[in-house]
Amino acid sequence: MTTQLNMTQTLYPMVIDGEKVRTDREIEVINPATGEVFATAAWADEAVLNDAVAAAQRAFPAWAATPLSERGSMMHKLADALEARSEEIAHLIVMEQGQTLAEARGEAPGGIALLRYMADNVTYAPVVLRSDGDKRIVEHRRPLGVAALIAPWNVPINLMLDKLVPALFAGNTVVAKPAGTTPLSTCLLAEIFNEILPPGVFNVICDDNDLGDALTSHPGIAKVGFTGSTATGMKVMASASKTLKRLTLELGGNDAAIVLDDVNPVEAARRVFPVAMANAGQICLAAKRIFVPAGMYDEFCDEMARLADATVVGDGMDPATTMGPLQNAAQYKKALGYLDDARASGTIIAGGEPVAGPGYFVRPTIVRDIPDTARLVREEQFCPVLPVLSYGDIDDAVERANSTEYGLGGTVWGRDLDRAFGVAMRLETGTVWVNEHMVFDFGVTARGAKFSGVGGELGKEGFDADTQAYVVEQTSW
Ligand code: NAD
């Protein structure tokens, strides 16, 4: 099948109340592989934001009253439509985000599968809590109202769809806001979905990091679904508190990967490297601190360095590329800061330099013999600069892995499953994988512990968070 790509559009409008909305001012969107502006997005102000919330409020009663089976059929239609345009979305993600085409091609399919999963598997059927004699207690669920959905720039479509699909299916209407540096794919998603959804059910506004507070404090918003940094998540929580909005916060992480001493270090490096360096290290759940037994440290580090040296860094559109650029200038500058820190406090055994020329490219960098007190180890680096840390006994590794304010994910790699499970049970995070990494299941809630989040997405807990539970207790007269 050949796909017709319309990649010539340069201004991407927002969509409000089913209509494309253009504005006087536009956000310039830079291709991080070239450092050049290649398209613009319409830029909302508070009046436009108010229009979007009002449209979503008007659409809410009818959408909430639509039977779940009908909303389910609509989810399948959305999945079909997204499937038909997924190549276009993938190309746009490469250009605005910087991922390789192979990575970008993974974003829409996750959402397509979620649309179908929800339609075919999820219900909000009443739950009988007690039924004896003439006493009956039943818990019901109803949608919340208008949900404000805010996504970051690292995985723009997949992370938006993880919020959008459950919110819509549950009967909420939506005002979505992508990150200022990656608005285009979400504008295109709005265009595609608004050909199917009733007007006002799914609205998209764009900003340049300037409307977050107005959106999350807006009295017309019932729920905020936010993915982004912990610092911004804290602001969202404060802002949403004024009207006691429901909140789901998916925040930053500094995940540990613990390699146990019963695995082959070369094989372990080959498993850890790709999940640390995917999307140039810009994944919340990427392995960000690698703990390796002292006895196999040299061999593990050498293989990581070999893999880093073999990485082809370049424009994601080039099929030879295995790692794209950092997404934006600010993140690139942060990465350069971590390289300085690595040079000063550790030993760089691969990479260590930005790539000369245009674009925000940094070579994958492996850093060894760096203390836990270094910024690169303490902070969420969110770039392809990776510290590998040596440990003596497993208690030491677990304690150091846990000594962070974050608690998003983690991994344990070991042949003896009971032992690996025992280590996994000691990590203070929302998810721990053993001998695999970043494997997702729609039935399983993703959530952050500690400073990595509040509430969760997907699974029963995540789906329920898009609804208000209410209980009816009855007995006979
Ligand atoms: P960010 O917090 O800077 O921005 C995220 C979004 O919030 C953007 O859309 C931004 O415009 C918006 N925003 C900015 N100020 C706001 C405010 N005051 N109120 C409301 N919204 C506001 O994050 P980022 O730099 O775009 O993304 C990287 C971060 O996201 C990393 O910390 C990463 O770990 C985290 N992340 C977490 C998950 C997860 O599932 N836990 C997934 C992906 C990324």
Residues whose N, C-alpha, C, O or C-beta is under 5 A from the ligand:
A	BS01	NAD	I150 A151 P152 W153 K177 P178 A179 G180 N209 G212 D213 T216 T227 G228 S229 T230 T232 K235 V236 E250 L251 G252 G253 C284 S452
